[in-house]
């Protein structure tokens, strides 16, 4: 499913941007006095973080992503290298959706509250 593939790609990219922010940009700012590194890398990381949140919500609605997995993705994005560990669970969910038409899961599969 394209949505899950996109979610995984954004999650991994957000994880890389977080590590670059912590391990490259922060030392450039505080050790070598170059604050622009944090400004630009932090901005890119923020955009990716917001995109990840939006894609998680969309995956819950359209790809039947379980709420527990969605919460775990959110928490993992706050931990350095967390998205790399969550990728396995997202890949497993993506494989489970193989063969199903995109966006056509039943209400029960989408986690809807309606009967």
C-alpha positions, 0 to 999 in steps of 0.5 A: 500500500502506497500510504504505508510505504510513504509513512515508513519513508517519512518515519525513517527520514524523520529519524535521520533528521533527528539524529542529524539535529542532535549529533551534527547541528547541536555541536555545530551550534554550541561547540563551534558557534554556528547557530544556522545549522540548528535553524535549518536542520531543526526546521526540516526536522519540524516539517518532517515531524508534523508530516509524520503526525499527519500520515499516522492519522491518515494511516489510522483512517485509511490503512487500518493502522491500530491505535496502539501502533500509532501511539508507538510511532508517536512515542518512537519519534520522540526518542533518538533512533526510535523510528528505526525500531518501529519500522519493523512493525510498520513493515509488518502492517504494510505486508498485512495489507497487501492485496487489499484495495487502498482506502477500501477497508471495512469500518471494523478494519478502520477502527471506526466507532460506528457499529 
